[in-house]
Amino acid sequence: MSVRAEQYTAEVLGRVQLSPHLIRLTLGGPGLAGFTSTGIPDEWVGLIVPGQYQSRYYTVRSWSGGELVLDVVVHEVGLVTEWALGAFGDPVGQQVTITEPKGSFLKPADAGWLLLVGDLTAMPAMARIAETHADLPVHLYAEVPDRPEELASYLPAGAQVSWDAPEEHGSRLAEVVETLEWPEGAGYFWMAGESAQMRAIRKHLMRVRRMPSTHYDVMGYWRAVKERQPRAVDPGPIWRAGKAAGKSDEEIWADYDQARTEAGS
Ligand SMILES: Cc1cc2nc3c(=O)[nH]c(=O)nc-3n(C[C@H](O)[C@H](O)[C@H](O)COP(=O)(O)OP(=O)(O)OC[C@H]3O[C@@H](n4cnc5c(N)ncnc54)[C@H](O)[C@@H]3O)c2cc1C
C-alpha cells in the first residue's frame, strides 16, 4: 500500500526581492492550517507552482503565525525561477501546493562548533541554523552571486561569515572546503549546494579528514547541466495571450510546454 504524503494548498501573500538573485515568498491561507514544522532548522518542503505537477524543494526559512516563508534563488532558467520572476503573472494571489516538511540537520551531542558552507540556495538553511544555535561558535562560508552587503542583514547579527562569489564556470565550494582551516575538537559540518561539488566533499571528508558520518551532513541541492540552456521560448507572451483568450493556468502551461517542445528546448 502506498501512502500519499500530506499536501497543503497555500496562497502567495507576498513577494519581496531581497537581493538581485533572491526572492522571498510568504505563503498563507486556511489551506496551511494543518501544517506542522518539524523544528529541524534545515527543513524543506516541495513547492508545486500553478499548472505544474513537478515539485522543487525549498527550505522553510520560517513558519510563524500561519505564514510560511520560502526564499527562492532565481537563476537563468527554471520552472520555479520563471514563475517567481512573474513570467506567468504576479505570483501574489496565486495558489501553490506545499508538501510535508522534512529535515536532515542532526548535530551530535558533543559538537562544540558549527561550520556551515553553501551557495545561495543554502543561505535560508544556513541563516536558520545560525539563528537556532546562538549558543555555539558558528562560522559560515557563503558562495553567492550577489554582493555581501546586499545579503548581510539576511544572517543573524554577529554571525561570522566568509563571503565569496562563484567563478564564471560555476561553484568552487569543494576546493574551498579542501583548504579550510578547521576548528579544534568535535563539531558539526553542514554543507549544501551544487551536487557535483557535494560529491567531491563527501569523498574528502571520508577519505582525507576521516570524519565520522555522524559529524557532517552534505546535501546536493541542485544539479548543474554541462550545456547552457538558453530560454528558447519566452513565456511572457504565451501567458498574456492565454489570459486574453480566457485560458486556465493549466492550459497556459500546456501551451508553454508545447512551444518548448516545438522549439526543442
Ligand atoms: C533539501 C533542499 C532544499 C533546498 N532549498 C532551497 C532554497 O531554500 N532556496 C532555493 O532557491 N533553492 C533551494 N533548493 C534548490 C532548488 O530546489 C533547485 O535549485 C531547483 O532546481 C530550482 O528549481 P527551478 O525550477 O528554478 O529550476 P529547474 O527547473 O529545477 O532547473 C532548470 C535548470 O536550472 C539549473 N539550476 C537549478 N538550480 C540552479 C541554481 N540554484 N543555480 C543555477 N542553476 C540552477 C538546472 O541545472 C537546470 O538546468 C533546495 C534543494 C533541496 C534538495
The ligand as an SDF file (V2000), in Angstrom:
LIG
                    3D

 53 58  0  0  0  0  0  0  0  0999 V2000
   16.5730   19.9990    0.5660 C   0  0  0  0  0  0  0  0  0  0  0  0
   16.6690   21.1310   -0.4440 C   0  0  0  0  0  0  0  0  0  0  0  0
   16.4450   22.4500   -0.0320 C   0  0  0  0  0  0  0  0  0  0  0  0
   16.5510   23.4930   -0.9520 C   0  0  0  0  0  0  0  0  0  0  0  0
   16.3160   24.7900   -0.5300 N   0  0  0  0  0  0  0  0  0  0  0  0
   16.3440   25.8080   -1.4200 C   0  0  0  0  0  0  0  0  0  0  0  0
   16.0250   27.1440   -1.0250 C   0  0  0  0  0  0  0  0  0  0  0  0
   15.6920   27.4260    0.1310 O   0  0  0  0  0  0  0  0  0  0  0  0
   16.0890   28.1070   -1.9680 N   0  0  0  0  0  0  0  0  0  0  0  0
   16.4230   27.8290   -3.2860 C   0  0  0  0  0  0  0  0  0  0  0  0
   16.4190   28.7390   -4.1150 O   0  0  0  0  0  0  0  0  0  0  0  0
   16.7170   26.5830   -3.6750 N   0  0  0  0  0  0  0  0  0  0  0  0
   16.6800   25.5660   -2.7880 C   0  0  0  0  0  0  0  0  0  0  0  0
   16.9660   24.2930   -3.1910 N   0  0  0  0  0  0  0  0  0  0  0  0
   17.4020   24.0940   -4.5920 C   0  0  0  0  0  0  0  0  0  0  0  0
   16.2510   24.1060   -5.5920 C   0  0  0  0  0  0  0  0  0  0  0  0
   15.3370   23.0540   -5.2860 O   0  0  0  0  0  0  0  0  0  0  0  0
   16.8180   23.8820   -7.0180 C   0  0  0  0  0  0  0  0  0  0  0  0
   17.7400   24.9000   -7.3350 O   0  0  0  0  0  0  0  0  0  0  0  0
   15.7310   23.7840   -8.0680 C   0  0  0  0  0  0  0  0  0  0  0  0
   16.2320   23.0840   -9.1830 O   0  0  0  0  0  0  0  0  0  0  0  0
   15.2410   25.1450   -8.5560 C   0  0  0  0  0  0  0  0  0  0  0  0
   14.1520   24.9210   -9.3990 O   0  0  0  0  0  0  0  0  0  0  0  0
   13.8780   25.7630  -10.7360 P   0  0  0  0  0  0  0  0  0  0  0  0
   12.5030   25.3770  -11.1110 O   0  0  0  0  0  0  0  0  0  0  0  0
   14.1920   27.2120  -10.5360 O   0  0  0  0  0  0  0  0  0  0  0  0
   14.9180   25.1930  -11.7840 O   0  0  0  0  0  0  0  0  0  0  0  0
   14.8150   23.7650  -12.5260 P   0  0  0  0  0  0  0  0  0  0  0  0
   13.6560   23.7530  -13.4730 O   0  0  0  0  0  0  0  0  0  0  0  0
   14.8500   22.6940  -11.4870 O   0  0  0  0  0  0  0  0  0  0  0  0
   16.1810   23.7090  -13.3190 O   0  0  0  0  0  0  0  0  0  0  0  0
   16.3710   24.3230  -14.5980 C   0  0  0  0  0  0  0  0  0  0  0  0
   17.8520   24.4590  -14.8820 C   0  0  0  0  0  0  0  0  0  0  0  0
   18.4320   25.3330  -13.9130 O   0  0  0  0  0  0  0  0  0  0  0  0
   19.5960   24.7680  -13.3200 C   0  0  0  0  0  0  0  0  0  0  0  0
   19.5680   25.1660  -11.8970 N   0  0  0  0  0  0  0  0  0  0  0  0
   18.7610   24.6980  -10.9100 C   0  0  0  0  0  0  0  0  0  0  0  0
   19.0170   25.3390   -9.7420 N   0  0  0  0  0  0  0  0  0  0  0  0
   20.0040   26.2310  -10.0100 C   0  0  0  0  0  0  0  0  0  0  0  0
   20.7000   27.2000   -9.2170 C   0  0  0  0  0  0  0  0  0  0  0  0
   20.4340   27.3930   -7.9160 N   0  0  0  0  0  0  0  0  0  0  0  0
   21.6490   27.9510   -9.8250 N   0  0  0  0  0  0  0  0  0  0  0  0
   21.9510   27.7950  -11.1440 C   0  0  0  0  0  0  0  0  0  0  0  0
   21.3180   26.8830  -11.9450 N   0  0  0  0  0  0  0  0  0  0  0  0
   20.3680   26.1220  -11.3770 C   0  0  0  0  0  0  0  0  0  0  0  0
   19.4930   23.2600  -13.5330 C   0  0  0  0  0  0  0  0  0  0  0  0
   20.7660   22.7300  -13.8070 O   0  0  0  0  0  0  0  0  0  0  0  0
   18.6060   23.1300  -14.7490 C   0  0  0  0  0  0  0  0  0  0  0  0
   19.3850   23.0370  -15.9160 O   0  0  0  0  0  0  0  0  0  0  0  0
   16.8730   23.2340   -2.3020 C   0  0  0  0  0  0  0  0  0  0  0  0
   17.0690   21.8940   -2.7140 C   0  0  0  0  0  0  0  0  0  0  0  0
   16.9770   20.8710   -1.7970 C   0  0  0  0  0  0  0  0  0  0  0  0
   17.2040   19.4420   -2.2650 C   0  0  0  0  0  0  0  0  0  0  0  0
  1  2  1  0
  2  3  1  0
  2 52  2  0
  3  4  2  0
  4  5  1  0
  4 50  1  0
  5  6  2  0
  6  7  1  0
  6 13  1  0
  7  8  2  0
  7  9  1  0
  9 10  1  0
 10 11  2  0
 10 12  1  0
 12 13  2  0
 13 14  1  0
 14 15  1  0
 14 50  1  0
 15 16  1  0
 16 17  1  0
 16 18  1  0
 18 19  1  0
 18 20  1  0
 20 21  1  0
 20 22  1  0
 22 23  1  0
 23 24  1  0
 24 25  2  0
 24 26  1  0
 24 27  1  0
 27 28  1  0
 28 29  2  0
 28 30  1  0
 28 31  1  0
 31 32  1  0
 32 33  1  0
 33 34  1  0
 33 48  1  0
 34 35  1  0
 35 36  1  0
 35 46  1  0
 36 37  1  0
 36 45  1  0
 37 38  2  0
 38 39  1  0
 39 40  1  0
 39 45  2  0
 40 41  1  0
 40 42  2  0
 42 43  1  0
 43 44  2  0
 44 45  1  0
 46 47  1  0
 46 48  1  0
 48 49  1  0
 50 51  2  0
 51 52  1  0
 52 53  1  0
M  END
$$$$
